[in-house]
Amino acid sequence: MQLTDLTMLELAEKLAAGQVSSVEATRACLERIHRVDPKIRAFLRVDEAGALAAAEASDARRKAGTPAGPLDGVPVGLKDLFLTEGLETTAGSRVLEGFVPPLDATVVRLLREAGLPLLGKLNLDEFAMGSSNESSAYFPTHNPWDVTRTPGGSSGGSAAAVAAREVFGALGTDTGGSIRQPAAFTNTVGLKPTYGRVSRYGVIAYASSLDQPGPMTRTVSDAAALLQILARHDPRDSTSAPVKTPDYSAELEKGVRGLKLGVPREYFAQGMEAEVEASVRAALREYERLGATLVDVSLPHTKYALATYYLIAPAEASSNLARYDGVRYGLRAKDARGLKELYSLTRERGFGPEVKRRIMLGTYALSAGYYDAYYLRAQKVRTLIREDFTRVFQEVDALVAPISPVAPFKLGEKVDDPLSMYLMDVYTLPCNLAGVPGLSVPCGFTKAGLPVGLQILGRAFDEALLLRIARAFEREHDFFRRLAPV
Amino acid sequence: MALTLEQVRHVATLARLALTPEEEQRLSTQLSAVLDAVTQLQSLDVENVEPTSHATLTASLLREDVTRPSLPPEKSLANAPAKSGTSFAVPKIIE
């Protein structure tokens, strides 16, 4: 067994016992990145010097008997959407090439304070807009389980790096499924916390009412440990919720006996691949065996989530991305004549096709004469979708469902048909629109050896229960012990 | 619902995007397909439904109005494509 095969908590135990140093663990990651990343291409930037310096400081704290926390010294990676002071941050876009942030995102600061060495910046769909990592302006990331396939998106680099054991864990962001879908595609665990649970300060904005950062790890226990660091009220984010952080490990092992788990019938629609459905159904039976009660439930507005999302998210994006105008940072069209041309040429050259598509769609939905018919109507339907969840959570403790209707698809398969790519998000979008937490846990493999994930959805701020439900399954089926063949 | 080339150009102007003719053509087709898919919402009765702008936020959170140090000018300007003293430099605005 290699050092990099350990989970975060296994490594933390060895660090605490003095059996291994953070510098050794960090070097092991760097060597692994050097060896496998040319095939996987998860990293946009490796910060070898920064990671090793943080590892040395961690070892000194451990030696002095003053570790900064339980994960002190465990190296992780960051989706390149999180601002890192002094380290280039691009959001996977040409428009931010060379941008060196003057500050850290709050969650980056929290990781540093907890002593975790940061190995570098991970690839993503440009501005987190995409479901396959193919809209990155730099290169697509490959799935460690089959390098001809996508690792999912938009946090595909984070998921692939975790699955390929280049990092012990990573941060992603989830606006419409961008943590959960890549986790499902790579046999990893991904948690989208409740909107407001984790600070968005210093996280490059896509759709501000939906974006939420969260942990991506190999095990449920690791996700709980990482969320413990991230879940803090942040006065710098006015949408950060002033709620207490529970101890996420306290109830992790309590099992599911006596819990009521809803099975939303709208999440098992036609068009789902048979092997994906079979895997998810087997997981549901497993929960019954473990003592949970399955309840058939309905979220009747699910079918409107896709349309609602693809109006609200682009509308917010068109406003958020107005800041990339060539004035304060990033790319500038130096040959522009006049200010208007400076804006339009900079943006034309800086943004890729998917980003332009969403800016155009959002601008249209917000424009005079269309606002009521599109944007306002979508916000009202969003209320109906949210109420579906409120109603169903009066009856059941959590929901169990598929993440994606399909197994990881081939790179290049859907790039020319944006609508078919959008349809990949059909089971993950409602969670963001309702603001509730969602988790993806590995639940099996197709015959071809491609990972399948199970989605668990819960009440707002009930992450602890989601982790507990996921852990109950993981304890019986340790799919995470199966390592991607890289 | 079809988005005409003329509409695409109008929206591009609003979005400050200098699209190429090929992009205008492609976006007209692709955005029309997406708009077709979202017309589904028109069939719902939302007459008496309040819009949701933030799912879990019930009220705006305000913090104390106290001054705090902000980024020093040299840090704020460090990424500027062009600067002049402590300002961002842009092309002539008034023509």
Interface residues (C-beta under 8 A of the other chain):
Chain A: G98 F99 V100 P102 L103 T194 Y195 G196 S209 P235 S238 T239 S240 A241 P242 K303 Y304 L306 A307 T308 Y310 L311 S318 A322 D325 G326 V327 R328 Y329 G330 L331 R332 K334 A336 R337 G338 L339 K340 E341 L342 Y343 S344 L345 R347 E348 F351 P353 K356 R357 I359 M360 L361 T363 Y364 S367 A373 Y374 L376 R377 A378 Q379 K380 V381 R382 T383 L384 R386 P418 L419 Y422 L433 A434 G435 V436 A460
Chain B: L3 Q7 V8 V11 A12 L14 A15 R16 L17 A18 L19 T20 E23 R26 L27 Q30 L31 A33 V34 L35 A37 V38 T39 Q40 L41 Q42 L44 V46 V49 E50 P51 T52 S53 H54 A55 T56 L57 S60 L61 L62 R63 L71 K75 S76 A78 N79 A80 P81 A82 F88 V90 P91 K92 I93 E95
